[in-house]
Amino acid sequence: MTSSFAHKLGQGGFGAVYRGKLPDGREIAVKMLKDTQGDGEEFMNEVASISRTSHVNVVTLLGFCLQGSKRALIYEYMTNGSLERYTFGSNSAHDPNTLSWERLFDIVRGIARGLEYLHLGCNTRIIHFDIKPQNILLDRDFCPKISDFGLAKLCRQKDSKISICGARGTVGYIAPEVFSRQYGAVSSKSDVYGYGMVVLEMVGARKQTSVSTENSTRYFPEWIYDNLDEFCGTAGEITSNGATELVRKMTLIGLWCIQFTPTNRPAMSEVLDMLESNIEDLCLPPKAC
């Protein structure tokens, strides 16, 4: 299917991804997990999680292969790769990887819909635990699809809190309660935190503040709280058809989602309501510290 792994799409912590084609001509992405002597928990976790889903904003698992210690997952191929390509670009209107604010907003909304489905729309609730730009794939129409369920946790719908052994996720997107229970219980709100970080990444918050503050060790949301109007105005002017209002809405929602205390974060259904609301209805949340 991959012509002897001729076309490598990328490399992640769990293995490499290759481009391939099914006998009927459909393009696919084949994720080859690293050889393991264990019980293949990450592999079976991903198969079990994603096989329960069917949503336009969740990537489709077409099949899997298992031979001894070799494991492969077969996904639909995403033409425009991962969100990382468009999140960490130069943010210049002349950069070919720069998307309009309207398209970025649609991506933000699509990710929110996918997460709401995982948290509420499945018979078994799915907590992803690794929401980050690399795990958001974009199809030919830039429709976002949540991928990589290797760290996901399945739980019953009636369970508001879940139990996990040790921290899981990617540094920078891990909710505080995942690595320290002093902040609260682990729940679907842990995904909300990762989502908030992705949104702030998309509007350029981290990059913008890293070059705008003299103290590089300062927690970047603190700078945004003190300079919201300046940041939104500057970011909105990056593209030729600057959209300061969209930047402000995404920034405010991102700040709400990264509150340190899980109960202070909105659920994904509330995030969707915020995305559809008027900017006048959104206020600055308490400082996330």
N, C-alpha and C positions, 0 to 999 in steps of 0.2 A: 504493500500500500504506500510505502514511503520511498520506493525506489532505493532501498538500502540506505535509508536515512540521508538522502542527498541534500535536502533543504532544511536546515535547522532554523527554527523561528525564534528560539530563545532558550535561556538556561535559568532555572530556578533552584530553590533550596532542596526540592524533592526530586529534581531530575530535569531532563531536556525535553523540549517540545519540537516536533518535526511536522512539516507540511506533507500531506499525502492525498491520495485520491481513492475513492471506492470504485469497485467494478462498474457501477452505474454512472460514474463520472462526477459524483459529488465530491467537492473538496473537503478535506478533514484536517484536523490538528491532532497529532498523536503524541500524547504525553508519556514518555518513558520514565518510570520511576527508578530511582537508583536501586541497584541490587541490595537486598536486605536479607539477613538471616533470621529476622524476627517473624512475627505472625502476620505481618502485612496490615497492621491496624490502620495506617494512614490510607492505604489503598482501599480496603474494605469500607472504611469510613466515608470516603468520597463516593464510592459506588452506592452505598446504602443511602446517603444523604440526597445526592442529586437524582437518583432514580425515583425519588418520591415527588419530584418537582415537575411542573409544566407551566411556564410563565414566559412571556416575551422578554422579560428582563433577567432571566436566569439562563445560563448557557445550557445547551442540550447535550447530554451524554448519549452517544450513538451506540457505544458498546465498550467492551474491555477484553483484554487478553491476559492470560495467566499461564505461565510455563515455568515451573520450579520457582526460583527466586526472581524471575523476570516478570514485571508487571507493566501493563500499558493501558492507558485510558484513551478512548477515541471520541473526540468532540467535533461538533460542527466548526468549520473554519471561519474565523472572523477576519474579514478583509482589512480592516483598519487597525488591527493589533490591539494593544492595551492602552488604557487611558494615560499611562505613564508617558507615552510619547508626546501627548498634548498638555500634560501637567507641568513637566519640567523643562519645557522649551524656553526660548529666549523672550517670550511674551512680546514679540515685535509684530507689528501689523504686516511686515514683509516676510516673516517666517512662514514657510509653507505649512508648518504644523500648528499654526495659530488658528483657533476656531473662533467664530463670532460669539459674543456674549449670549445671544439668543440660543445658539446651539449648545453652549456649555450649560445653560440653564435647563435645557431639555434633557441633557445627560444627567444633571443633578436630580431632576425630577424622576427620570427613569430608574436610577439607582434606588431612590427612595421607594418607588413602587415595588421593585424587586425585593427589597428588604422587608417591606410590609407584608408581602406575600409569604416570605419565609417565616416570619414571626407569627402571622395570623391566618394565612390562607391555606396552609397545609394541614392535613389531619394530624401530623406530628410536627410540632414546632421545631424549626431549625435555627440554631444560633451559629453564625458563620465563624466568628472569632478572628478573621484575618481580612477585614475590609481595608483595601489599600488600592492605589491606582493600578498596580501591576495585576490585580485580580479583577479588574473591570475591563471586559473586552468590548470592542466596538465593531458592529457589522458594517456592511457597505453603506448603510444609511445613517451611521453613527448612533444606532440604537444601542445603549449600554446593556451588557449582560454580565451578571455576577458569576464568577468562576472560582475554581480551586477550593473545594470543600474538604480538603484533607484534615483541617483542624476543627471542622464543624462538630457540633454537639446536638444530638436529637433529644427532645424532651417532650413530655406530655403537655397538651395545651393548657391544662389547669395548673401546671407548675409555674409559679411566678419567679422562683429562684432555682438555680441549678448548682450542682456540685462538680467541680473539676479538680484534677490533680496537677498542681503547679501552674505557672503562667503559660499562656499560649498566644501566639500572634506575632506581629512585627513591631519592633521598637519604633516609637513615634506614633503608632496607631492603636496601641494597647490601652484599654480603659484602666484607670487607676485601681479599681476594685479587683481586676483580674490578677494583679501581682501583690495587692495588699488589701485584705478584707476590712481594714479600718475605714475604708471609704464607702463600704456598703456591700450588698450581696451581688453576686454575678447573675446577670439576667440578659434578656434581649437588649437592655439599655447599653450593654457593652458594645454591641454592634453600632448603636447610635453614636457612641463616642468615635469609633473608627470612621463612620460616615462623616461626622463633623470635621474631622481632620482632613479627609479627602476633599470636602467642599472648600475648606480654607486653602488647601493646596491648589485647588483649581483656580481660585481667584487671585493666586499669586501672593497670598499673605506671607508665607514663610520666606519666599525669595525677596519680596519687597521689603520686609522688615529687616532681613539679614543685612541688607546694604544701606538701610536707612537709620539704623541705630548704632550708636558708638559702642555700646556694650553688647557684644555678640552672644553673651550668656543669658541675656534677658529673655524670659519666656515670651514668645512672640505675641500671644493673645493680649498680654498686658499692654503692649505698644498700641495694638489696634483699639483697645478700649479708650486710650488717651488720645488717639489720633484718627478716629473713625472717619470723620468727614474728609480729612486730608487723604487718607488711604483710598477711600472709595472714589474720590474725585480723580486721583492720580491713576488708579487702575482702570477707571472707566474711559480715560483718555488714551489708553494704550492702543486701541483699535480706532480706525478712522470713524466708525459710527459709535463712539463711546456711549456706554449704557450704564451710567453711574447708579441709577435706581436698581438695576438688576444686580450689580456688584454689591450694593448695600444690602439687598434682601438676602443674597447668598451668604454674605459675611455675617449678618445677624443670626441667621439660622445655624451657621457653622458654630458660632459662639455659644448658642443655646445647647447645641448637641455635645459640646465638650465640657460641660459642667462637671466638676470633680465628683459631686454626689449624684449617683444614678437617679435618684428620685427627682432631681431637679432637671433632668434631661427630658425632652418630649419623647413620646413613643413615635414610631415611624408614621402611624396614621395621623398624628398631630403635626409631624413635619410636613406631610403632604398638604394639610390644611394651611400651614404657614406659607408654603410655596404658592398656593393659589390665592392667598390673601393680599390685600392692598398694603403697600409699604408703610402707610400711615398707621396700620394696625400692629406693626412689629416694633417692639421696644428693645433696648439694650439689656441683656440679661445681667445678673450679678457677675462679678469677676470670678472666673474659673480658677480660683486659687484659695 
